């Protein structure tokens, strides 16, 4: 079931603005202890904490990056939030793809302005935001999600950030294997990005939809998933040999001569595996010389089942709460005139 209709008109983007703050702008306020809160500016409104209030009128008209003082003299840094800030604090229906992996996905999948991109699943919409930014107003993003609740959270998060529903983005609720052949013509998709538990089940349908030379990228969490995807790509004989990697980011404390690695780092979050589609009938020389693989036993296959892979299910109560939070934020953003505070940044 497709919830949004791709319109012929140009997408209604709200690009990251610059210049003085104006009513309707989202502003990230950082307090003296580094705690972040995001508000939507409206004349006459105030943002209250247990340590005084910040008047919206004191922010309106100031340049980005200004320091303001609340009613009891506490200083706050006011900045327009970056996409990375928004992603890390937005309501979540499912676990998000971290910015470090999103950046690598954009690079390794070679997402370019004007590209036709297929994404599955949507989760909370974090990767959708990065992809929409990368393809620009001339590209198209077709997202597929099996759960209505996750699709709702993703749709509202995207609307909150852009201020509207991008017209070059569609979400189809259903199984990718069934829906992709119904919604995409063969040989028309530039890039396919799969963030799902068993992407190997969709390799054939993805190959049919892709253009020759197109890139498929799968994001998986475990080495067993990584192995299964790699062998599935090879078995089709329709892709180049897959390339696998993971990304780890370690921050550094730099203050005068006190220079050292941070005690905490973002380590393993997932593997990225990419391959490019071959022209019809093309056969890689490596594939001709590949030795035969040992057949998988039933015990081998069992370790790739959802239960063994550790699929995490969000409770119905928790998910309903997250859907309400995302819907409220999106409605406020669409109306462009109500004070909205995002959840606290989990990094604080």
N, C-alpha and C positions, 0 to 999 in steps of 0.2 A: 504494500500500500504506500503510495507516494504522497507525502504531506505537502510538498511545495512544488509549484509549477514553474519551470524555467521560463522566464519572460523574455520577449525579444528585446525589450529596452535594456539600456546599460545598467549594470548593477548599481544599487544605491549604497555606495560605501561611505563611511565616515572615517576618513584617514586620520592618522595621528595628527592633531592640530598643533599649531605653534602660535606664538604671540601671546598677548595678555589673556588672562583667564576671563571667560565670559559665562553668563548664566547657561546652564546645561552642561558645562564641562565636568568631566570626572577629574577629581583632584586627590592625590595620595598625600596624606598628612603623616609625617614621621615625627614622633615625639622624642624627648631627650633620651629615652631608653631604647630607641630603635623600633618601638612598636608602630606598626603601620595601620592606618584606617583610610578607606577610600569613600569619598562623599561626592554627590552630584550637586553642583552649585545652584542655588536658587535665592534670589534677593529676599532679604528679611529673615532667612532661616539661620539656625545655629546648630553646630555640632557639639554635643555635650559629652563630657567625660566626668569622672569623679574628681577631676582636678581642673574644673573650670570649663568654659565654653569657647568655641571658635566661631566668630560671626562670619557667615558667608560673604557679607558685604565688605569685610576687611580683605578678602581674597580677590574678589572680582575687580578686574582692572590691573592687577599686579602681573609682572612677567613670570613665566615659568621659572622655577628654581628660587622663588622668594622665600624669606623667613618671616613668619608672622608671629604675633604674640596673642595668647588667649586672654580671657578676662581676669586671670590671676597672675599674669606675667610669665607664663610658661611658653617657650618658643617652639614652633613647629616649622619644619621644612615642607613647603608645598610644591609638588611636582605632578605633572600629568603622568599617570601610571604607564609603564611600558607593557608590552604584551606578556613578557615573562612575569611581571608582577601580577597581572590579572590572572594568568594561568595558574599560578601557585596559590591563589587565594579564592578562586571561584568555587561555587558549589559543585560537588562531585557525585555523580551517580556510580561511576566506576573509577578505578585507578587511572590516573592520567599518565601520558607519556611525558617524561621530564624534558625540560628545555634542551639539555645536553643531547638527548637522543633525537628530539625534533630537529635540531640544527643539523645533525648528521643525516637524518632522513631527507631533508631538503637538499643537502649536498650530494649524498650518494645516489638518490633517485633522480637527481638532476631536474628538480621541479623548476619550471621556467614560466615566465609570463605568457599567458595564452594557452597553456597546456590543458589537455583534457585528462583529468585525474579521477581515478576510482579509489575509494577508501572504504575499508571494512575492518573491524567495526568502529563505531563512532565513539563509544565510551562516554566521556563527559564533554567532548568537543574540543579538547586541547589541541590535538593534532589538526583538526579541521580548521582552527584559527590560523595556525602556522601555514597550512596549505593554501587557504584563501588569500593570505598575505602574499604568498610566493607566486601564485598564478595570476594575481591582479584582476582587474575588471574584465579582461578579455578572455580569461580562462574559464573552465567549468570544473566544478567539483561535484562528483556523484558519490554520496556516502550511503553505506548500507549498515543497518543495525538490526539485530534479531529481537531486541527488547524495546517495547514502546517507551518504558520509563526512561531508559538511557537516552533514547532519541529526543524525548521531551527536554531532559536536562541539557543535552548538547545544543538543541535549537535555541533554548533560552540563554545559555551562556554566550553563544555567538551573537544573538540579538543584543545582549547587554553590552558586549564590547564594541560592535559596529554601530549600535544605535538603531538598527533595523535588521530585517531579514535579507541577507544578500540574495539577489535574484539569480545569480549564477551558481547557486548551491541547492542541491536537492538531497533529501534524506528519504531513503526507501526502507521501510520496516519489513524485514523478512530475511530469509536465508540467501546468502550471496549466490550459491550454486543455482538456485531456482530463479532469482530475480535478475541476475546479470544478463543472461541471454535475452530476457524479455525487455530490458531497458537500454541496452547498448548494442549498436550494430557491430557486426564482426569487423575487426581491423580498424577501429576508430579511436581507441584509447591510447594516449601517449604513455601514461604511468599508472601502475597499480600498486597501492600500499596496503598491505594486509596486517592488521594488528588484531589477531584473533587466536583462539586456543589451538585450532587445527587447520592452519592455512594450507597444508598439503592437500586437503580435500577440495580446494578451489583452484588449483593450479591449471587444470584443463580449461575451465571456463574463462579464467583470466587470460590464458594464451589466445583463446578464440577472439576475445574482445580487443586484444592489443595490436598495435601497428608493428610491423617488422622494425627491429632496432629499439623498440620501447623497453622500458625498465620495469621490472617487478621487484618490489622490496617487501620482505616479511620481517616483522618485529616479534621475536619470541623470547620467552623468559628462561628456558632451561636447555641444557645441552641435548637432551633427548628430542625435544622439539626441533632444535637446530639440525640434528642429524636427519630426522624424518623429512624436513623440508628440503634439505640438500638432495637427498636421494629421490624425492618426488620430482624436483626440477630436472634432474638428470634423466630420470625414467621417461619423461615426455619426449626427450630428444628434440625439443623445440626451443631450448634456451642455451645460452653459453654456460660454461662451468660457473657455478655460484661462488661468490666471494663473501666471506663472513667476517664480522668484527664486533667488538664491543667498545664502549667509550666510558672512561672514568675521568672524573674531574676532581682535582684537589686544589682548594684555595690556599693562599699564603697570607700569613700575618706579616705586614710590612709597616713598621713604625720605628723610625730612626735606625739604630743599629740592631734592633730586635726584629730579625728577619728569620722566619721559620715556617714550616708547613703548618696548616691548620690541623688541630687534633681530629676534626671530623671531616669526612669527605663523602661525596656521592660516588659510591663504588658501582658494583654491578647492578644494573636495572634491567637489562635485556640485551639480546643479540640482534644484530642487523644482518640479513643475508640478501644479497642482490644478484640478479642475473638479467641478461638482455635477450629479447626474443629474436630468434633466427628467422630468416626468410623462409617461406614455404619450400620444403624440399631440401633445404640446406642441412648438411651434416658436418659437425665439427670433426676434424681429424682425430682429436683426443677421444671422442666417443667411439670411433671405429676401433681404437686400440685398447679401450678400457677392458681390464680383466673382468670376468664375471664375478658378481657379488655373491657372498654367502646368503642363502635364503633366510628370511626372517622366520623365527619360530613363533608359536602362539604366545610364549612367555615374553619374547621380545616385543611383540606388538602390545601386550598388556601394559607395559610401562609407559605407553603413549596415550593411554586412556585419560579422559578428563580428571577422574579421581586421582590417578597416580601423579598427574601433572600438578595437582594442587590447585584446582580451580576454586577461586574464592567467590562465594555468593554473598551479596549484600542483603541484609534482612529487609523484609517488606516495610517494616516500620521506619527503619533508617532511610530507605530509598524514598518513601513518601515525603519525609522531612526534607530531603535534598531536592526533590522535585519542586516542593513548595518554595524553597529558598531561591532556586534558579528562576522559577516563574515570577516571583516577586521582583527580583533584580531586573529581569528582562522587561517587565511591565513598566517599571520605573524608568528604565533607560529609553524605552519607546516613547513614553510620555514627555521625557526631557524636562521635567519640572518638579520632581519630588526628591527630597533628600534621601539618598540611598547609601547605606554603609555595607561594604562587603565583609564577609567573615574575616577574622583575624588571619594574617599571614602565618602559615604553619612554621615558617622559618624563624619567627620571633621567639 
